[in-house]
Amino acid sequence: MQTFSFNTTPDAIHSLAKHIIESAKACIETKGSFNLVLTGGNSPKMLYNILADQYKNEINWEAVYFFIGDERHVPSNHKDYNGLMARENLLNPLNIKEENIFLVNTSLNPQEAAEDYYARIVKHFNQAIINFDFTLLGMGTDAHTASIFPGTSICKINTKESIEAVFVEKLNSWRISFNATLINQSKEIAFLVFGKDKLEAFTSVQSHPNQLEYPASLIQGNVFWYTNFN
Ligand code: 6PG
């Protein structure tokens, strides 16, 4: 696990963008593709804009496949749908073809949406292990990540990989999310965590590895933290 702390959010974002592009170049060179899991929320918007603008001509974006690590169970044209934010800030500006985009079909009920999404990803990986090349994650002030919130049915350890429908009481809403096991199979994982209000959760996660109380601590492996707590 490596932590990179920056004085400003733009500095953190530019550094993370560079990291993603370098990983993408290496993957595309060795295996002809790059499987990138996007995160929702507000933190990644600037990152997506920079990738779509400054790095538009840097790599062969046609070799990149895009996924979302979690989704709110709202219509795909709803302002809270993470896939819409990804389309507006990254996928549309880069003219990414639909066959390279894997989003959650929220016209299905939550359980069916989770099953359908998992089935499409299994097919993409040709029924082999689902090991994304790069997974982006945010973190909330309660140390949740993706839609793995404390006390929810998906917040478990030592389980097999899954994509689950999870009802989040505190939000009174359904989410569809990768579980920690699936996330941890990613070759690289990068958190982007910005804001004073997240420092306490960050500190708890760092000092309590693999603790259900702090879901982001369940994320293990080749993990990078890009932070700015000023
Ligand atoms: C979501 C995200 C969620 C997010 C954190 C941080 O669907 O909202 O996947 O896990 O990353 O809540 O959100 P911000 O970046 O907006 O602080």
Residues whose N, C-alpha, C, O or C-beta is under 5 A from the ligand:
A	BS01	6PG	T39 G40 G41 N42 S43 D70 L137 G138 M139 G140 H144 T145 A146 S147
